[in-house]
Amino acid sequence: MNNPANNPPNVVSRAAADLFPGYFALVMATGIISIACFLLGFNWIAIALVIVNVVAYVILWLLLLMRLVLFFPRVRSDISNHVRGPGFFTTVAGTCVLGSQLLIVLNRDQIAAVLWLVGLLLWIVIMYAFFTAMTVHENKPTIETGLNGGWLLAVVATQSISVLGTMLVDRFGAYREAVLFLTLCMFLLGCMLYLLLITLIFYRFTFVNVTMALLTPPYWINMGAVAITTLAGARLIIAAPSWSLLSELSSFLKGFTLFFWAAGTWWIPLLLILGFWRHVYKRFPLTYDPQYWGMVFPLGMYTVCTFQLSRAIDFAPLLIIPRVFIYLALLGWLAAFVGLFRSLFFRKLQGLE
């Protein structure tokens, strides 16, 4: 007898069973580009992307819940997989980025607060489930096959908690200083995780063979993780006058945040060169993959973090960068969205055959 868990009976069940753990990167990318558009005056695009993102978020959660209930063995297998497991952190980051989007674009602070609390709970569960699974896993892969930029999604998830929490701090009244302390600690924890992981990833880049097949889009998270770290730091700098501890740490925060922005900026030309090498020089096929949302997100995040950093350190010349990068981010989002639409269309045709 066939096992329905192995042979899903319909298109929706198959979509749930095969759901890529990192698919919430779609929400991350759409949300941050919507915020970038709003900050730079493209309000109608920002609002349209809110609608797209809410729909995408609901659909992805429905598929994820189906997967948890009907195909839990696949979920358990993914969370303990060195390559697929980090994708679960997009659930945390997607939730918090959507909260930030609703707060900034539509001023929906109540919904944003709920999403922040949901994101915090998800962060606790996924963070410790993933790293426990990685620690106790037997027959671990080598760095060459088991490590990629997707691991830095742990940093992105952590900093997304810091960013949204700092923006919501006034809503927590008497607990505002406790929330600011939490978001400060999450910022520092994200910095620690980035420095640990990027050391291994840089070693993997420079001393282990990198093939075209392994040079996947998640390596753009190398830049995206420092971009959201910059944004978290900038938000704390902006909030510093409202709490004495942050005021005392202001110089440290400015230096550390600028350090991460410079690191993120350094990554961009290298990643573009490697992409050219992979797809133009080596002619590796450019076909839709949900991992490409993990490439779009850093473009939008770099736009937003640079905009906010210019405010935080009062350095207006930096605004030149987001005014250019917003078009690259929108182009990347549109290309990924067209790829998604074509993928769904062909899957539907296959389902009818």
TAKAPE-V546537 format. One line per field, one symbol per residue. burial: b if it has 16 or more other C-alpha atoms within 10 Angstrom, else e. Layout:
BEGIN
burial->???
END
This chain:
BEGIN
burial->eeeebeebeeeebbbbbbbbbbbbbbbbbbbbbbbbbbbbeebebbbebbeebbebbeebeebbebbbebbeebbeebbbbbbbbbbbbbbbbbbbbbbbbbbbbeeebeebbebbeebbebbeebbeebbebbeeeeeeeeebeebbbbbbbbbbbbbbbbbbbbbbbeeeeeebbebbbbbbebbbebbebbeebbeebeebeeeeeeeeeebbbbbbbbbbbbbbbbbbbbbbbbbbeeeeebbeebeebbebbbebbebbeebbeebeeebeebeeeeeeeeebbbbbbbbbbbbbbbbbbbbbbbbbbeeeebbeebbebbbbbbebbeebbebbeeeeeeeeeeeee
END
